[in-house]
Amino acid sequence: MGKHILTIVFLVLMLSLNPNKTNASERVVLLSIPSEVWHQNVYLLADKKSWMEYENFTVQIGDRGENIYNFPNWYHGKYDPALYKEDINGDSLEDVIVVLNNYRAGIGNPLKDIHILNQIHDPYRRYYEAKIDPIRMAIKQNVKIEKNDNLVNIYIEEETFTIDITKCNFKNPRNPFFGFELTEYNIENGLLIATVPAYVLRDDSVLGGYIGHLKVQYNWDGQAYIVKEIAFIKFTPEYNKHFITLY
């Protein structure tokens, strides 16, 4: 752990002394994942534009610069980013997963922006950014939500899940919706999982009343990470789960 901290300090120092740097941004190590093996350390670097905004990202794997990948169009602002190093496509090679906050006022980007760098050996170890199904598109194609009087129905493929919102004590509940801007990404048992909350509008809240969430499982099909299963988890003490296989 001590060597890892020294490496981070060295990286930041070298970046700050870069004579070619002409703008006012500060190059920082935003996150890192230490390893007992030097060539498996992972660093997420970016230009700090303000106290909460970062641009021009770099993912570095290892301490000697053999695997450096630049992403000048990545952006992050507000809240905390996330960095994972896990095998999520079943090939026994650890991939790098970066979750950023890509929301900028007036642009309409999703709050959470995910990037996956698949590791391959051909024969040398390298990484490339893999494609992933956009969460908003996947939900719109496979899930429907609507309100009928005091019942909210969620349709996933051939299944229907019903929530009686009179039991929620919401003030004047109205249109139901999925909070795509509050999507979260996590790694569970080697699988990429996204959760999307479901709400109904209500008079006493800007956001609305929480009624449950969708749990979306991604699988690697050899070309992209695609949505394989969707679970609706109703907001009840029992958290009943209903998994729907899409193919």
Backbone hydrogen bonds, N-H to C=O, Kabsch-Sander energy under -0.5 kcal/mol:
donor,donor_aa,acceptor,acceptor_aa,energy
5,I,1,M,-2.0
6,L,2,G,-2.1
7,T,3,K,-2.1
8,I,4,H,-2.0
9,V,5,I,-2.3
10,F,6,L,-2.3
11,L,7,T,-2.5
12,V,8,I,-2.5
13,L,9,V,-2.4
14,M,10,F,-2.6
15,L,11,L,-2.3
16,S,12,V,-2.2
17,L,13,L,-1.3
18,N,15,L,-1.2
21,K,18,N,-1.5
22,T,20,N,-0.7
26,E,48,K,-1.5
28,V,46,A,-2.7
30,L,28,V,-0.8
30,L,44,L,-2.5
31,L,44,L,-1.3
33,I,42,V,-2.6
38,W,36,E,-0.5
40,Q,37,V,-2.1
41,N,38,W,-1.1
42,V,33,I,-2.1
43,Y,60,Q,-2.7
44,L,31,L,-2.9
45,L,43,Y,-0.6
45,L,58,T,-2.9
46,A,28,V,-2.0
47,D,55,E,-3.3
48,K,26,E,-3.5
48,K,46,A,-0.5
49,K,47,D,-0.8
49,K,53,E,-2.2
50,S,53,E,-1.4
54,Y,76,H,-3.3
55,E,47,D,-2.3
56,N,72,P,-0.8
56,N,74,W,-0.8
57,F,71,F,-1.7
58,T,45,L,-2.4
59,V,69,Y,-2.8
60,Q,43,Y,-2.5
60,Q,58,T,-0.6
61,I,67,N,-2.8
62,G,41,N,-3.6
62,G,60,Q,-0.6
67,N,61,I,-0.8
68,I,66,E,-0.5
69,Y,59,V,-2.5
71,F,57,F,-3.5
74,W,71,F,-1.4
76,H,54,Y,-2.5
77,G,101,N,-1.5
78,K,52,M,-1.6
82,A,99,V,-2.2
84,Y,97,I,-2.6
86,E,95,D,-1.5
88,I,86,E,-0.8
95,D,86,E,-2.3
96,V,117,L,-2.3
97,I,84,Y,-2.4
97,I,95,D,-0.5
98,V,115,H,-3.0
99,V,82,A,-2.5
100,L,98,V,-0.5
100,L,113,D,-3.2
102,N,100,L,-0.8
102,N,110,P,-0.5
102,N,111,L,-0.9
103,Y,111,L,-0.7
107,I,104,R,-2.3
108,G,104,R,-0.9
113,D,100,L,-3.4
115,H,98,V,-2.7
116,I,130,A,-0.5
117,L,96,V,-3.4
118,N,116,I,-0.7
118,N,128,Y,-2.3
120,I,126,R,-2.7
122,D,124,Y,-1.7
126,R,120,I,-2.3
128,Y,118,N,-1.7
130,A,116,I,-2.8
131,K,223,Q,-0.6
133,D,225,Y,-2.8
138,A,134,P,-2.3
139,I,135,I,-2.2
140,K,136,R,-2.2
141,Q,137,M,-1.9
142,N,138,A,-1.1
143,V,139,I,-2.8
144,K,155,Y,-2.1
146,E,153,N,-2.2
148,N,151,L,-3.4
151,L,148,N,-2.0
152,V,163,I,-2.5
153,N,146,E,-2.8
153,N,151,L,-0.5
154,I,161,F,-2.7
155,Y,144,K,-3.1
156,I,154,I,-0.5
156,I,159,E,-2.1
157,E,142,N,-1.2
159,E,156,I,-2.5
161,F,154,I,-2.6
163,I,152,V,-2.6
165,I,150,N,-2.1
165,I,163,I,-1.0
166,T,150,N,-0.5
167,K,164,D,-1.4
168,C,165,I,-1.1
169,N,166,T,-0.6
170,F,165,I,-0.7
172,N,170,F,-0.7
174,R,201,L,-2.8
177,F,199,Y,-2.6
179,G,197,P,-2.9
180,F,178,F,-1.6
182,L,179,G,-2.0
183,T,180,F,-1.7
184,E,195,T,-2.0
186,N,193,I,-2.7
188,E,186,N,-0.5
188,E,191,L,-2.6
191,L,188,E,-1.3
192,L,218,Y,-0.6
193,I,186,N,-3.0
193,I,191,L,-0.5
194,A,216,V,-2.7
195,T,184,E,-2.3
196,V,214,L,-2.4
198,A,212,G,-3.2
199,Y,177,F,-3.0
200,V,209,G,-1.5
201,L,175,N,-2.3
202,R,205,S,-0.6
203,D,171,K,-2.2
205,S,202,R,-1.3
209,G,200,V,-3.4
210,Y,208,G,-0.5
211,I,198,A,-2.4
212,G,198,A,-0.9
213,H,233,I,-1.9
214,L,196,V,-3.1
215,K,231,A,-3.6
216,V,194,A,-3.7
216,V,214,L,-0.6
217,Q,215,K,-0.5
217,Q,229,E,-2.9
218,Y,192,L,-2.7
219,N,226,I,-2.8
221,D,219,N,-0.5
221,D,224,A,-2.3
225,Y,131,K,-2.5
226,I,219,N,-2.8
226,I,224,A,-0.7
228,K,217,Q,-3.1
229,E,217,Q,-1.3
230,I,244,I,-1.9
231,A,215,K,-3.0
232,F,242,H,-1.5
233,I,213,H,-3.0
233,I,231,A,-0.6
234,K,232,F,-0.7
234,K,240,N,-1.1
235,F,211,I,-2.1
236,T,234,K,-1.9
239,Y,236,T,-1.0
242,H,232,F,-0.8
244,I,230,I,-2.3
245,T,243,F,-0.5
246,L,228,K,-2.4
